[in-house]
Structure formats: C-alpha cells, structure tokens
C-alpha cells in the first residue's frame, strides 16, 4: 500500500494585510500598513513568518497622504483599499478637523 495524493498535505500560507499601532510625531499621526504571511504545517505549527511593510497613512491637521514603501506613488484611497480598517481612522480624523457652528 503506497502513499496517494490524498495522503500528502502541503504547508498552508495565510496572508493578511494589517494596520500597525499608530505613531504620533508632533501633530502628525502615522499608521503603518503591512502584509503578514505565515507559513503553517498541516498540524498548524508555524514554519515561517514574513512581514512586508507596504505603506503609511499620514494624517496631519490640514491634510492626509499616503507613502508607499516600494517607491511608487500611492493615494490615500489606495491605502484604504489595502486596509479597510483605516477608513474609520480617516473619518475620525476628518471629523475632528471640521469646524462646528452652533
């Protein structure tokens, strides 16, 4: 009785885009965005982890912008597409900059 193709289980790759902890530099808030890839055995043991920085969302009192780590231009909308959780962060920042009239 030999090994069949069904008997062979290959390692799995779990890849996610995550937002790191905010960093505050003066009146600037910086949100790092990174891709985390985890290679797991068929028993769910971790074989390797790879963290790849992708971009930063920078929020200042009068503007917000994105910086890509691959040297290519990046828009704020492109960063939001990578990490949808940044949408709430951006809306909150925009809301605090609004002028309230009573």
Residue pairs with C-beta under 8 A, 6 or more apart in sequence:
9 42
10 42
11 39
11 40
11 41
11 42
11 47
12 39
12 40
12 42
13 37
13 38
13 39
13 40
14 37
14 38
14 40
15 35
15 36
15 37
15 38
16 35
16 36
17 33
17 34
17 35
17 36
17 54
17 82
17 83
18 33
18 34
18 35
18 36
18 83
19 31
19 32
19 33
19 83
19 85
19 86
19 89
20 31
20 32
20 33
20 34
21 32
22 29
22 30
22 31
22 89
23 29
23 30
23 31
23 32
24 30
27 60
27 61
28 58
28 59
28 60
29 58
29 59
29 93
30 56
30 57
30 58
30 59
31 56
31 57
31 58
31 59
31 86
31 89
32 53
32 55
32 56
33 53
33 54
33 55
33 56
33 57
33 79
33 82
33 83
33 86
34 51
34 52
34 53
34 54
35 50
35 51
35 52
35 54
36 49
36 50
36 51
36 52
37 49
37 50
37 51
37 52
38 46
38 48
38 49
38 50
39 46
39 47
39 48
39 49
39 50
40 46
40 47
41 47
53 69
54 68
54 69
54 70
54 82
55 66
55 67
55 68
55 69
55 74
55 78
55 79
55 82
56 66
56 67
56 69
57 64
57 65
57 66
57 76
57 79
57 86
57 89
57 90
58 64
58 65
58 66
58 67
59 89
59 90
59 93
61 97
62 97
64 76
64 90
64 93
64 94
65 76
66 74
66 75
66 76
66 78
66 79
67 74
68 74
76 90
79 86
80 86
80 87
80 90
